[in-house]
Amino acid sequence: MFVRRDLLKASLTALAGGISGGRAFAQSAPPAPPPPAPAIFGREVVIELARALAKRPFAAPAAELREPFANLSYEQYVGIKTKPGAAIWSGENRGFSVEPLHRGFIFGAPVELYVVEDRIAKRVAYDQAKFDYGGLKVGDKLPDIGFSGFRILAPQGAGAPDTELALFQGASFYRALARGQTLGVTARGLSIRTADPRGEEFPVFRSFWIEKPTLAGNALVIHALLDSQSVTGAYLFTLRPGEATIIDAEFTLFPRVAIDHLGLGGAAAASLFTPLDHRRSDDPRPFVAETNGLQMLTGKDEWLWRPVSNRDTLQISAFVDSNPKGFGFLTRDRDIETYQDDIQHWELRPSLWVEPIGDWGEGSVQLVEIPSESEVNANIVAYWRPKQPLAAGKEATFAYRQFWCWSPPARPPFAVAVSAFGGRAPSPKLRRFIVQFAGDNLGDPQRVANLRPVLTTSPGSATNIRIYPNPKAKTCRVVFDVDPAGETFCELRLVLHSGDEPISETWLYRWTV
């Protein structure tokens, strides 16, 4: 009889091709031996693969491609499409289908894809008959070049085309969306040294194992093997669609070396300009951004809201906390009139809310704002940075839940900042800000009668502070001027109080020259 160790050993041997980085072919091979018994797959297999891989030097996956795929333009690449009905499990009424994605353009690195049924993992082979190559001339017989990732689709029934639910492609990046949305913010499986002077490291997913779903289960289970110069990892993603698309992520990391700048629950989004910064005054659109700001719920139950901006220089902010309860990029303004863009539809981009599972200890939510001249650049990055470094050779396990949604399930129980504007005040030495809060509690005449803004600046000072409550609309607008006292930046912090009681979240912002 096989024991568990024997099964695990057999599985590791059969699945090791997922981390080989390529295949070798002998000039003259002897007759093939009988095929081995099927490998039994489970999460422990990926964990052992990651543990074993961490003991070997890192080898980057070979990304070379032959013509005609070697130097594809963006237009040529997006012209390569999966043929109708060619997705894995298409037409099987399982609640999901999976499209392997072609390699090319900036997605040259190969990943191994497996499907798992009854604990048996079977590699997905490249089949050119399943692709429409557009105008490319590809020849009659292509070799197995692998894939760059995969797209998850949700069947709509009644002959309607399947709709996109999630996308895993490029390094350790993935995206998802709720019903009726378009793709926007990008999650990261792991961040290492983001915006660090030593240079950022981009881990990659080398292999994926996708379990065959059932319609009754309404969940898709995905295993992944992560690798980089500093660390390997075994990941388990469980995706559940609904009003929000929920992804539970659980992973174990195996550091090759000590890591003192690690990012968990990371996400990136584009912000070209907002009403708080006017970098593109000649653009007819008033607002171009995939996210309105960073929301945080601290371990002490304080709700923070930080609008994000496209800066002239790199800006890094750290919000120190212990055991955070949630953070993420939100799109609060869902009115197309705010953006005036019928092509990009920024108002339809997902909010991404991350809830840590378990004890994450001390650390900080890091916000990185990177200068950008293009609306396709994901120049705003946020993640949790643990205070405690990862020691070389010491395993560490983390978990969190992501909500790709219209609005998060956890929301401040009082007024929130729904818009903010910034610009030059009548005095050339001052900057004027307008922050509008909205909430049911602002419709209470008694509370509004005692309303006062609590505003702090560091450095500099605030003057001409005025409030304009509108109980009928349940809003309050706060207008103030800031004198930076000759400094090139100023940290702003604003909370609405009714008497001595806070009745709004904390609005934060960093003004820079």
N, C-alpha and C positions, 0 to 999 in steps of 0.2 A: 504493500500500500504506500502511496505517496503521503508524506507528511507535509505540513504547511511550508516548511523550509525547502523541500524539494520542489513544490509548486512554484514558489517564489524564484528559485534559482532557474527553473525552466522558463519562466516568464521573462526574467531579465535577459537570458540568452537570446530568446526569440525576438525581443523588442529592442535590443541594443542598437539596431540599425537606425533607430530614431535619433541617435546622438552621434552617428558616425561621421556626418558631414559629407558623405559621398559614398560611391560604390566602386569597388575594384573588380575588373573582369580579367580572368586569366586568358592567355593566348590559346591554350589547349586544356580543357577541363576534363577530368575523369568522369565516368558515369555518375550521375547524381545518386546519393544514398536515399533510402526511403524517407519521406517527410516525417519530421518529429511530431509527437503528439501536440495538439493545440495548446498554446500557452494560456494559463489562467490569469486573467487580468483583474486588478483591483487597485485601489488607491495605494496600497503598500508597495506595489510594483513601481509606481512613479517615485515614491519616497526613496526606495532603494536605488533607483536609477540616479536620482539627484545626489544622494549621499555618495555613491560610487564616483559620479562625475566630478564632484568637488575635490576628490583626491587626485585628479589628473590636471595637468596644465590646461588652461583655456585655449581652445582653437576656434577661431571665428568661422562661421559657416561659409562655405564657398558660394559666392554670389555670381560667378561668371555665367553669362548666357550666350548662346550662339545666335547668329542671325536666323530669323528676322527679329528676334526679341531683344537683341543686345542693347540697342539705343533707341527705344521707343519714345516718341513724344507723348505728352499727356493725351492728346486727341487719339493717337493710335492705340494707346493702352486702354482707354475707356471704350474704344470700339470693339475690344475683345469681350464677348458676352457668352454666358452659359446659354445653351439652346433651351427653349421651352421644354419642360418636363425632364430635363437632365439632372436636376438637383437630387441629392441623396434623399431618399424617402418621399420624393415628390409623388403625389397622388395616392399615398398609402394611408391617409387620414390619421396621422400621428400627432398632429398639432404643430409640427415643425418640419421643415426641410432645410438642407444644408447645401450651399453652393461652394465648392472649392474655388479659390480665386487664382487666376493666372499670375505667373511671375512676369515682371517687366516694369519699365519706368523707374520709379524710386523703390519699387518692391521687388528687388532682385534676389534677396536672400531666401533660400528654400526652407520650408518647414514640412515636417512629416505629419500626415493626417491618418488617423485610424478611426474606424467605427468599431464599437464594442457591442456585441450581442451575446447574451447568455454567458457573460464574463470571458468571451473570446474576442481578442482584438485582431482586426484584419486591416492591413494597410490599404489606403485608397490610392490606386494607381492612376497616373495621368492618362487620359483618354482624349485624343484630339477630336474624336467624333462628337464629343459633348460640347465643343466650343464653336462659336461663330467668330471668325477672325476679322470680320469687316473687310477692309481693303488689303489686308496683309497677304502676301504669297508665302505660304508655309510649307509647301511640299506635301507629298502623299503619306509619308511615314515619319512622324516625329519621335524622338526618344522620350523616355520618361524623365521629364525635367522637374517634376514635383510641383508644389504650389507655394503661394506667398501668404496664404491664410484662408479664411472662409467667411461666408456671410450666412447668417441665420435668418430664415424666412418663416412667416406665419401664414398658413393657408387662410383664404377668405371665403372659400366655398362658392357654390353656384356659378362656376366658371370664371370667377374673378381672379385676376393674377395675385400670386402670393405677395405679401408686403414685407419690407425689410424690418427686422427686429433688432439685430445686433451685427457687429462686424469685428472680427479679430484679424488685424493685419498690420504688419510693420513693427519691429522691435517687440516690446511688450505692451503695445497699444491696443485698445479696444473701445468700441462705442456701442451705445444702445439708445433706444428711444421708446416713448410711449405711443399709444395709438393716436394717429393724426399729426405726429410731429415729423420733423426732418432732422437728419443727423447734425450734431453740433459738437458739444464738449467731448473731449477724448480722455478716457481713463488710462492710467499707467499701471501695469502689474507691479512695477517697482521703480523707484527713483533713487539714483545714486549720484551724489555731488552735484545736484542741480544748481546752476549759477555759481558754482564753487570756482575760485581762482585756479584750482588744480585741474579743472576740466571735468565735464560731465561724462559719466559712464552710462551707456544705454544697454541694459540687459535685453536679451531676446528670448522669445518662446521658440524652442527648437522643435517640439513635438506636441501634438494635441491628440487626445483620445476622446471621442464623442460617443456617449452611450445612446443606444437606440431608444427613443422615447416611446411612451404609450399615451394615447389620447386622454385616458383617465388621469394620468399622472400630472399633466399640465406643467411639466418641468423638463428642462434639458440639462443634463449633467455633462460637464466638460472637464477633463483632466489636462494639465499642461506641465511641461518640463521647461524650466527657465534656466538660462545660463549667461554668465558674463565673466569678465576678468576677475571679479572679486567674490562672486557668490553663485550658487546654484539654488534652485527652488522647485518644490513639488506643489502644484496648485490644484485646487478643486473649485470650480465655478458651478453654481446651480442657478439657472436662469428660469424665472417664472414671469410670464406675461400677464397683463391685466390692465386696469386703469393706469397703473404705473408698471414699468418693467423692473422687476427686482432681481438683482444679482447678488448672491451670497458668495463671498470669496474667503477661502480658508487655505493657508499656505504655510509650509515649513521651509525655512531658509538654511542653507549650509554654507557659511562663509569660508572662502579659501584664505582670506586675509582679514585683518581687523577692519571694520567699516565704521567710521565716525560720523558719516553724513548720509543717513538713510532716509528715504521718503516712503511713507505708507499711505494708501488711499489717494494717491496722486491723481490730478486732473489738469488738463490744459484747455484753454479756449482762446478765441481770437477777440481782440478789441482794437479797432482802428481809431475810433474817436467817439466821445460821449459828450453830453451837455456840460460835463465838468472839465473837459479839455477840448480845445479847438485846433487840433493839428491840421485839419483839412477844411478850412473855412470856405474853399471854393467848391466843395462837394455839395450837390443839391440835397443829399440826404442829411437829416439832422443827427442820426445815431447809427453807428455801424459797429455791432458787437454781438458775439454769441452768448455773452453773459452780462448781467447787470452788476453783479457783485458777489462777494464772498460772505456767506452766512456762517456763524459759529454759535454753538451752544456749549458753553464751557462746563467743566466739571463742577463748578459752583452755581450752575443754572443761570448764568448771565448770557443774554442774547446779544450778540454783536453783529453789526452789519457794516461791511467795508466795500464801498463802490470801488471798481477797478478802473484803471486808466492806461492808455498808451503813453508812455513816458518819453521824455527826450534823452534820459539816461537810465541805465539799469537801476531798478529800485527793489530792495529786498526788505520785507517786513516780517517780524516774528511776533506771534501772539502766544505768550507763554501760558501754559496750562498744565493740569494734571488730570488724567483720565477724561479726556473730552467726550462729550455725549453726542456730538455731531458737527459736521462742517461740510461745506460744498459750495459749488457755483450755482447761483440761481438766476433765472430770467423771471423777474417780477412783472415787468411791463409787457403785456400780451396784446397791446393795441398796435395794429399795423400803422396807424397814423403817427405813432412815435418814430417809426423807422423809415416810412415812405419808400419801402423797397419790395416790389412785387415779384422780384426774381429770387432774392436770397431768403426772404421771409424770416428775418431774425426773430420775430415774435413767436415762431413755431419751434424754436430750438429747445432741447430738453434742459431742465434743471437737473443737476446731479447732487444728491444728498447722501453723505456717507455716515453711517452709524457704527462706531467701533464695537466689537464684541469682545468681552473680556477686559482685563486690566492692561491698559496701555501705558500706565505710569506717567512719569513727568516728561515734558517735551514742549513742543510749540507747533502751532500751525504756521507754516511758512508760506508767504505770498511773494511771488516773483513777478515783477512787471518789466517786460523787455521791450525796448523801442522797436517799432515795426512800421514799414511803409506799405504793407499789403494786408488786405482783409482775409487772406487765406493762411496767414501765419498764426499759429497757436502761441501767442506771445505772453499770455497770462497763465501762470502755473501756481498750483497750491497743493500742499501735502502736509502730512503729520511727520515731524522729525523727532524721533525719540531722543531724549537726553542721554540715555545709556547707549554707548556704542555696542556694536556686535563684535564679539571676540572671535578670532580665527578658530575654526574647528568647533565652535559651540553652536548647536542647533537652536533655532528660535521659531516659534509658531505664532501666527497672528490670524485674525479673522475680522471681517467687517461686512456690513450689508449696504448695498448701493440701491438707491431709488432713482431711476431715470423717469422723470415725472413732469407734470405741469406745475405742481407745487408739492413740497415735502409733506409727509404725514405729521412731522413735528413742526409746530409753528409757534412764534411768540404769542403769549396770551394777552398782548396789549398792542398799542399802535406800532406800526412799522414805517420805515422810511421808504416811500414809493418813488421819489424822484429827487434829484439834486442838480443844481446848476452852479457854474462858477464863471467868473470873468472879472474884468477890470471895474473897480469902483469909480465914482466921480473923481475922487482924489487919486492921482497916479501912483501914490505910494501904497494904496490899499487894494485888497482883493475882496470882491463881494461874493457871497455864497447864499444860495436859496435852497433850503431843505424842506421838503413837504412830507409830513407824516399822515397816515390814515389808519383808522381803527374805530371799532364800535364805541370804545370808551371815550373817544373824542366827541361823541354825540351826547354825552352826559353834561347838561348845563352846570351842574354843581362842580364837577371836576374841571370843566373848562374855565369856570370863574376863578379858580385858584391855579391856573396853568402858568408855569414859568419854565424857560429853557435853562438848563445847566450846561454851560459851555466852557471848555478849557482849551487853551492853546499852548503849545510848547515847541519852539520858543515863540516870541511875539505876543500880541495881545489882540483881543476882540473888542470892537466898538460898534455903536449903532445897532445894538441887538433889538430886534422887534419880532413880535409874534402876531399872526393873523389867523385866529381860530375860526372855523366855519362849522358849528355844531350840526347844521342841517346836512352838510356834505360829509360830516364825520372826519374832517381833515384839520390840520393846522400847519401853516407855513411859517418857517423861521427864516428871517433874513438878518444877516450880520456881515460886517466888514472885518477883515483881518489885516493887521499891521505886522508883517514879518520881522520888523526891526532890523532890516538889512540882511537877514539870513536868507539862504537859498531854499529853505524848506520850513514847514510848520505842520506839526501833528495836531489835528483837530478832533475833539471828542464832544458829542452833543447828546443829551438825554432830556426828554420832556418830563417834568415833575408836576404833580398836582399836590400842592403843599410840600410835604417832605417825601412823598411817595412817588417813585418812578412809574410812569405810565406808558413808557415807550421803550423799545430796544435802544441799545447804544449805537449811535452813528459815528463811525470813525472815518477819517480821511487824512492823507498826507498831501499837502500842497507842496509843489516844487516849482522852481523857476523854469 
